[in-house]
Amino acid sequence: MDMNKAIVVEDVSKKYTLYKNTKDRLLDFFSPKSLGESFYALQNVNFTANHGEVVGFIGTNGSGKSTLSNIIAGIVPETSGKVTVNGDTSLIAVAAGLKNDLTGRDNIELKLLMLGFNKEEIKNLEDDIIEFSELGDFIDQPVKSYSSGMKSRLGFSISVNVDPDILIIDEALSVGDRAFAEKSLDKMIEFKEEGKTMIFVSHSLSQMRKFCDKILWLEFGRVKAYGDVGKVIPQYEEFLNMWKKLPKKEREVYREKAINNQLDYDAYLKRTLTKSTLASSKERLTSKIARIRSGNSVIYESYDNKLIHQPSLTFTNYTYYIKKETVYNGKKYYLLSKQPSAVNGVIGWMKEEDLKVHRLIKIDLDHKKFYLRGTGKAVNVPWGAKHNIVFASLADYKDEEFVVKRTEQVGGNNWFYGNLRGQDVWIHANFLYQKHLDS
């Protein structure tokens, strides 16, 4: 094996036998003729990952992402083909390898023993694992009493603390609270900076864009595409737009043809891009907020591709209001403005794939009295960027009164609007506090 390659998957297939009932399954042991129906979860899959690469697996449910992850991790054997892995692997999935009747602490010890750690090494690792998991007293409760999010926390905490060469994350960040997901993503970014190889399975395309180097797109057990993030994800989004428009019966036909390698994909795509989608759909008013992903993105005067220019770093360092959205040629476009208006401050239209977008939700208009913690920054747009900062530091404003006129939510975070020393600003909830009535 080429030592630059961390993972090499060659013509891998995985076949399962499906039975109508338990009786047929038992009789199949004694019958010379198979009573079950063959089902291929994977067919002739090929790809390689170099050391230090992060490869994302995408595809609709049932496409074989988890099956391939388990094969690479050595948990499930392939039916045919060959998988070569250069390094120790660790699979992170909800409840992967956890014993329900054991406590969280017992599961830590058991899993570490199975990975070859001695008692002294386990003792040294245990506190770090428990602290990272944030499970508190639940660590000594049976895992069967855990929520799916708590199981994911425990599994993730064990895996990242044993410091594997190759990390396989299978939807482990899709459950549990946002704060722990962000903490876990930070840990994965730390591993990436250390040059570790990772497989990342997720339905979150925004996480994929942020985190992955390459994308493997599986379509019902076969490789549809493999390559750079910027190339494969737009293709997959085009597929998703088409897939959502297919009626249930037509989806079944599509799936059957894809499994049997008899699919004319371009014909399906052309058929679903009807006259209504090839032309622009009706513009809709919306309330969102966005940042431009990179200076290589393109701003359009209108979504029918009248080009203005490529954004410079000046544009990418702003946060913009999104006041309108539309679909053109199967792509979603947003109208960006520097002001909360669809008329004033407009800079143009951009494709959804070139933006980081959050919904802007009004919480209330009640006036509330807060006080500044003396940390953070004040901005003129919630979820502010470099050029939206009004006060670069609030260190000199500690315990100063701040009357909130409006509260809005951006990506699950609350932002408060008010006046600070004559300047209208937005301040994140983390940088404010309220005094107790008895203080």
C-alpha positions in Angstrom: 0.0 0.0 0.0 1.2 3.5 -0.8 2.1 5.0 2.6 0.6 8.4 1.5 -2.8 6.6 1.4 -4.7 6.3 4.7 -7.7 4.4 3.2 -8.0 2.5 0.0 -11.3 1.0 -1.0 -11.2 -1.3 -4.0 -14.4 -2.7 -5.7 -16.1 -3.2 -2.4 -19.6 -4.7 -2.3 -21.8 -5.6 0.6 -24.7 -8.1 0.1 -27.4 -8.9 2.6 -30.1 -11.6 2.4 -33.6 -10.4 3.2 -36.3 -12.8 4.4 -40.0 -12.4 4.5 -40.2 -14.0 7.9 -38.2 -15.8 10.6 -39.3 -19.2 9.4 -37.7 -18.6 6.0 -34.5 -17.5 7.7 -34.3 -20.7 9.7 -35.2 -23.0 6.7 -32.5 -21.3 4.6 -29.9 -23.0 6.8 -31.1 -26.4 5.6 -32.4 -25.7 2.1 -30.0 -26.1 -0.9 -31.9 -23.2 -2.6 -31.8 -19.7 -1.0 -35.2 -18.7 0.4 -34.1 -15.1 0.8 -33.8 -12.1 -1.6 -30.4 -10.7 -2.2 -29.9 -6.9 -1.4 -26.8 -5.0 -2.2 -26.2 -2.2 0.2 -22.9 -1.4 -1.7 -21.8 -2.3 -5.2 -18.3 -1.9 -6.6 -17.3 1.1 -4.5 -13.9 2.6 -5.1 -12.1 5.6 -3.5 -8.9 6.5 -1.7 -8.2 9.0 1.1 -4.7 10.5 1.7 -3.3 11.0 5.1 -4.7 14.3 6.6 -7.7 14.5 4.3 -11.3 14.9 5.5 -13.7 13.0 3.3 -17.5 13.6 3.6 -20.0 10.9 2.7 -23.3 12.2 1.3 -26.4 10.6 -0.1 -30.0 10.1 0.6 -31.1 7.7 3.3 -30.4 4.1 2.3 -27.5 5.0 0.0 -24.9 3.0 2.0 -23.0 5.7 3.9 -23.2 4.0 7.3 -22.5 0.5 5.8 -19.3 1.8 4.1 -18.3 3.6 7.4 -18.7 0.3 9.3 -16.7 -1.6 6.8 -13.8 0.9 6.9 -13.9 0.7 10.7 -13.7 -3.1 10.6 -17.0 -3.6 12.3 -18.8 -5.1 9.3 -17.0 -7.3 6.7 -17.3 -6.6 3.0 -18.9 -9.3 0.8 -16.3 -8.8 -1.9 -13.5 -6.3 -2.8 -10.8 -5.1 -0.5 -10.4 -2.3 2.1 -6.9 -1.3 3.2 -6.5 1.0 6.2 -3.2 2.5 7.2 -3.6 3.3 10.9 -5.9 2.8 13.9 -9.6 3.7 13.3 -12.3 4.9 15.7 -15.9 5.0 14.7 -18.2 7.6 16.3 -21.9 6.9 15.8 -24.9 7.2 18.1 -24.5 4.3 20.7 -21.8 2.6 18.6 -20.2 -0.1 20.7 -22.0 0.9 23.9 -23.6 -1.7 26.2 -27.0 -0.6 27.4 -26.9 -2.5 30.7 -23.6 -1.0 31.8 -23.0 2.5 33.2 -21.3 5.2 31.2 -18.2 4.8 33.3 -18.2 1.0 32.8 -18.6 1.5 29.1 -15.5 3.8 29.0 -13.5 1.1 30.8 -14.7 -1.7 28.6 -14.2 0.1 25.3 -10.7 1.2 26.4 -9.8 -2.3 27.4 -11.0 -3.6 24.0 -8.8 -1.0 22.4 -5.7 -2.4 24.2 -5.3 0.2 27.0 -4.0 -1.0 30.4 -5.7 -0.1 33.7 -3.3 2.7 34.5 -3.8 4.3 31.0 -7.6 3.9 31.4 -7.4 5.7 34.8 -5.5 8.6 33.2 -8.0 8.9 30.4 -11.2 8.4 32.3 -11.5 11.9 33.9 -10.8 13.7 30.6 -13.5 11.6 28.8 -16.1 12.3 31.5 -15.3 16.0 31.5 -15.5 16.3 27.8 -18.8 14.4 27.7 -20.5 16.8 30.2 -22.6 13.9 31.5 -22.1 14.8 35.2 -23.8 12.3 37.5 -25.3 10.4 34.6 -21.9 8.8 34.0 -22.7 6.3 36.7 -26.2 5.5 35.4 -27.0 2.7 32.9 -26.6 3.7 29.3 -30.1 2.4 28.6 -31.4 5.4 30.5 -29.5 7.9 28.3 -31.1 9.9 25.5 -29.7 9.5 22.0 -27.8 12.8 22.5 -26.2 11.6 25.7 -25.1 8.3 24.0 -23.6 10.3 21.2 -21.7 12.5 23.7 -20.3 9.5 25.5 -19.2 7.7 22.2 -17.7 10.9 20.8 -15.8 11.7 24.1 -14.3 8.2 24.2 -13.2 8.2 20.6 -11.6 11.7 20.5 -9.7 11.1 23.7 -8.1 7.8 22.6 -6.4 9.8 19.8 -6.9 7.5 16.8 -5.1 7.8 13.4 -8.4 7.7 11.5 -11.6 9.1 12.8 -15.0 8.1 11.3 -17.9 10.3 12.4 -21.3 8.9 11.4 -24.1 11.4 12.1 -22.8 11.8 15.7 -23.3 15.6 15.6 -26.9 15.4 14.4 -28.2 14.6 17.9 -27.9 16.5 21.2 -27.6 20.2 21.9 -26.0 22.8 19.6 -23.4 23.8 22.1 -21.9 20.2 22.4 -22.1 19.8 18.6 -20.1 23.0 18.1 -17.6 21.9 20.8 -17.3 18.5 19.0 -16.8 20.3 15.6 -14.0 22.4 17.2 -12.3 19.2 18.4 -12.6 17.7 14.9 -11.1 20.9 13.4 -8.2 20.5 15.9 -7.7 17.0 14.7 -7.8 18.2 11.1 -5.0 20.8 11.9 -3.0 17.9 13.4 -3.2 16.1 10.1 -5.5 13.3 11.1 -7.6 11.5 8.4 -11.3 11.7 8.9 -14.5 10.3 7.4 -17.5 12.5 8.0 -21.0 11.3 7.4 -23.7 14.0 7.7 -26.8 15.4 6.0 -25.6 18.9 6.9 -24.1 20.3 3.7 -23.0 23.5 5.5 -20.9 21.4 7.9 -19.5 19.5 4.9 -18.5 22.8 3.1 -16.8 24.0 6.3 -15.0 20.9 7.3 -14.3 18.5 4.3 -11.7 18.4 1.6 -13.4 15.9 -0.6 -16.9 14.4 -1.0 -17.9 10.9 -1.8 -21.5 10.9 -3.1 -23.2 7.5 -2.8 -26.4 6.9 -4.6 -28.2 3.7 -3.6 -25.0 1.7 -3.0 -23.0 3.0 -6.0 -20.5 5.9 -6.2 -22.2 8.8 -8.0 -19.2 11.2 -7.7 -16.0 11.7 -5.8 -13.9 14.8 -5.8 -13.5 18.3 -4.3 -16.2 19.8 -2.1 -16.8 22.8 -4.5 -17.5 20.4 -7.4 -19.5 17.6 -5.9 -21.8 19.4 -3.4 -23.4 21.6 -6.1 -24.0 18.5 -8.2 -25.6 16.8 -5.2 -27.8 19.9 -4.5 -29.0 19.7 -8.1 -29.9 16.1 -7.5 -31.8 16.9 -4.3 -33.8 19.6 -6.1 -34.8 17.0 -8.7 -35.4 14.2 -6.1 -37.8 16.3 -4.0 -39.9 16.9 -7.1 -40.3 13.2 -8.0 -43.6 11.5 -6.9 -43.3 8.5 -4.6 -43.8 5.9 -7.4 -41.3 7.6 -9.7 -38.7 7.6 -6.8 -39.1 3.8 -6.5 -38.5 3.5 -10.3 -35.5 5.8 -10.1 -34.1 3.8 -7.1 -34.5 0.5 -8.9 -32.8 1.7 -12.0 -29.9 3.3 -10.0 -29.3 0.0 -8.1 -29.2 -1.9 -11.3 -27.0 0.7 -13.0 -29.7 1.3 -15.7 -30.3 5.0 -14.9 -30.3 7.8 -17.4 -29.6 10.6 -14.9 -29.5 13.4 -17.3 -33.0 12.5 -18.7 -34.5 12.6 -15.2 -32.8 15.9 -14.5 -34.1 17.4 -17.7 -37.6 16.1 -17.1 -37.8 17.6 -13.6 -36.4 21.0 -14.7 -39.8 22.0 -16.2 -40.6 25.3 -17.8 -41.5 26.7 -14.4 -38.1 25.9 -12.9 -36.1 26.7 -16.0 -37.5 30.2 -15.8 -37.4 32.2 -12.5 -40.0 31.3 -9.9 -41.9 34.0 -8.1 -39.7 36.2 -5.8 -40.6 35.7 -2.2 -40.0 38.1 0.7 -37.9 36.5 3.5 -36.1 37.4 6.6 -32.6 35.9 6.8 -29.0 37.0 7.3 -25.9 35.8 5.5 -22.1 36.1 4.9 -20.3 35.5 1.6 -18.2 32.3 1.7 -15.2 33.5 -0.3 -13.9 36.2 -2.6 -14.3 33.7 -5.5 -18.1 33.9 -5.3 -20.1 35.9 -7.8 -22.6 38.7 -7.3 -25.3 39.1 -10.0 -27.4 42.1 -10.9 -30.3 39.7 -11.3 -30.5 36.0 -10.9 -30.7 35.4 -14.7 -26.9 35.8 -14.7 -26.2 39.5 -15.4 -22.8 39.6 -13.7 -21.6 42.5 -11.7 -18.3 41.4 -10.2 -16.4 39.0 -8.0 -16.6 40.0 -4.3 -13.4 41.3 -2.8 -12.4 40.7 0.8 -14.3 43.8 1.7 -17.5 42.1 0.7 -16.7 38.8 2.5 -16.1 40.6 5.8 -19.7 41.9 5.9 -22.9 40.4 7.2 -25.8 41.1 5.0 -29.6 41.1 5.3 -31.5 38.8 2.9 -34.8 40.3 1.9 -35.9 38.2 -1.1 -35.3 34.7 -2.5 -36.1 32.9 -5.7 -35.3 29.8 -7.7 -33.9 30.0 -11.2 -32.7 27.0 -13.3 -33.1 24.8 -10.2 -30.8 27.0 -8.1 -31.8 29.1 -5.1 -30.8 32.8 -5.2 -30.8 35.4 -2.4 -31.0 39.2 -2.7 -28.4 40.7 -0.4 -28.6 44.2 1.2 -26.4 46.1 3.7 -29.6 47.4 5.3 -32.7 45.7 6.5 -34.4 46.6 3.2 -35.0 45.1 -0.2 -34.6 48.6 -1.8 -31.9 50.5 0.1 -28.4 49.1 0.4 -28.9 46.3 -2.1 -25.7 44.8 -3.5 -27.2 42.1 -5.7 -28.2 38.4 -6.0 -26.0 35.4 -5.0 -26.4 31.6 -5.2 -27.3 29.9 -1.9 -24.1 27.7 -2.2 -21.9 30.8 -2.0 -23.4 32.0 1.3 -23.5 31.0 4.9 -27.2 31.7 5.8 -29.2 31.9 9.0 -32.9 32.6 9.5 -33.5 36.0 11.3 -36.4 35.5 13.7 -38.0 38.4 15.7 -38.4 37.3 19.3 -40.1 40.3 20.9 -40.2 44.1 21.0 -40.4 44.4 24.8 -38.0 46.8 26.5 -35.7 45.1 29.0 -32.9 46.4 31.1 -29.5 44.6 30.9 -26.0 45.3 31.9 -22.7 44.7 30.0 -20.4 42.0 31.2 -17.3 43.9 29.8 -16.6 41.2 27.3 -17.3 40.8 23.5 -18.0 43.3 20.8 -21.0 45.4 19.7 -22.0 45.3 16.0 -24.4 47.1 13.7 -25.9 43.9 12.3 -26.7 40.8 14.4 -24.2 38.0 13.7 -21.8 40.8 12.7 -18.6 40.4 10.8 -15.3 42.4 10.6 -16.8 45.5 9.0 -19.9 45.4 11.1 -18.2 45.9 14.4 -19.1 49.3 16.1 -17.2 48.8 19.4 -14.2 46.5 18.9 -14.1 45.8 22.7 -16.6 46.3 25.4 -14.0 46.0 28.2 -14.5 49.6 29.2 -18.3 49.3 29.5 -18.4 46.7 32.3 -21.7 46.9 34.3 -23.0 49.8 32.2 -26.7 49.8 31.6 -28.1 48.7 28.2 -31.8 49.0 27.5 -32.9 46.4 24.9 -35.5 47.6 22.4 -35.7 44.4 20.3 -34.7 40.8 20.4 -33.9 38.7 17.4 -32.6 35.2 16.9 -29.8 34.3 14.4 -28.9 30.6 14.1 -30.2 29.8 17.5 -28.4 32.7 19.2 -30.3 35.6 20.7 -29.1 39.2 19.8 -30.3 42.3 21.6 -30.8 45.7 20.0 -30.4 49.0 21.9 -28.5 52.2 22.2 -25.0 52.4 23.7 -23.5 55.9 24.3 -25.5 57.4 21.4 -24.9 54.5 19.0 -27.6 51.9 17.9 -26.0 48.5 18.2 -26.6 44.7 18.5 -25.0 42.8 21.3 -25.0 39.0 21.7 -26.8 37.5 24.8 -23.5 36.1 26.1 -22.2 39.6 26.7 -25.1 40.9 28.8 -26.6 40.0 32.2 -29.7 41.0 34.2 -29.5 41.9 37.9 -31.6 40.0 40.3 -34.5 41.9 42.0 -33.0 41.5 45.4 -29.5 42.7 44.4 
